[in-house]
Amino acid sequence: METIRRWILLAAVTAAVILGLYASLKPFLTIEPVDMAAEQKDESAWTERGQYLAQLPLDEYIAEVTRGQRVEVSGPDWASFLAGVR
């Protein structure tokens, strides 16, 4: 009986380790500062898109690169949240 109990315990620990390896630990929201001027300088001159992005003014470059990924937020709640993140 003791042997069966130990086998069950070993199987449970093994299953927990395997499930832990497959669990996603990525956060839902990632906030990171990006130096867009440096990113624009690093654009490849070898591609047509890289040449196009390199010649844009910085405001238009940011709008082009972050299209569909950027969310504008405002209000005192967001200001206090971001102050807490820093």
N, C-alpha and C positions, 0 to 999 in steps of 0.2 A: 504494500500500500504506500509506503514511504517513497519508493522508487517512482511510482506513478505521479505522486504529488510533486516530486522534484522535476520530472519530465514536463509536467504542465507548467510549472514555474519557469523553467528554461524556455519553453515555447512562448509563453506570455512576454518574457523579457525580450526575446528575439523579435517577436512581432512588434513590440513597442519601439525597438531600435529601428527596424525597417520602416515603420510608419513615420517615425521622426525624421528619417532621411528624405522622405518624399514630401513632407509638409513644407509649404511655402512660407518663408519668413520675410518676404518683401513687404514693406509698408504700403498702405493704401495711398499715401500722399508723400511725395518727396519734394522738399524745398531746398534748392541749392543755388547759390549766387553764380552767375555766369558773366564773365567779362566778354561782352559781345564785340567790342572793338578788337580785342585780341583774336577772337574767333574769326572775325572778318579778314584780318591780316593773314590768317592761316588758310584761307580758302585756296584751293588748288587752281593754278593758272592753266592747267593742262586740259580742263574740261570746259565746255561751253557754259555750263551752269556756274562753275567756279569763277569764270571770268565775269559773268553777269553779276553774281553776288558781290564780287570784289569791287566793282565800280559803283555800286549803289551807295547813297548816303546812309549813315548809320541807322537813322529812324526807319527808313524803308527796308534796310537789310534785316533789322529785328522783326519787322512785320512779315517779311517774306519767309524767314527761317522758322518763326514760331506760329505760322498760320495753322489754326486748328488745335494748337497745344496750349495756348495761353488763355488764362481766365482772368479777367479784370475784376478786382474786388475793391470795395470801399466801405467806409463806415468806421465808427469807433471800436466796434467789436474786433474787426480785423486788425486794426492798429495795435490794440492791446495783445492780441494773439501773437502777432509777429514780434512785438517787443519781448514777449515771454519766450519765443523761440530763440531769439538772439541770446 
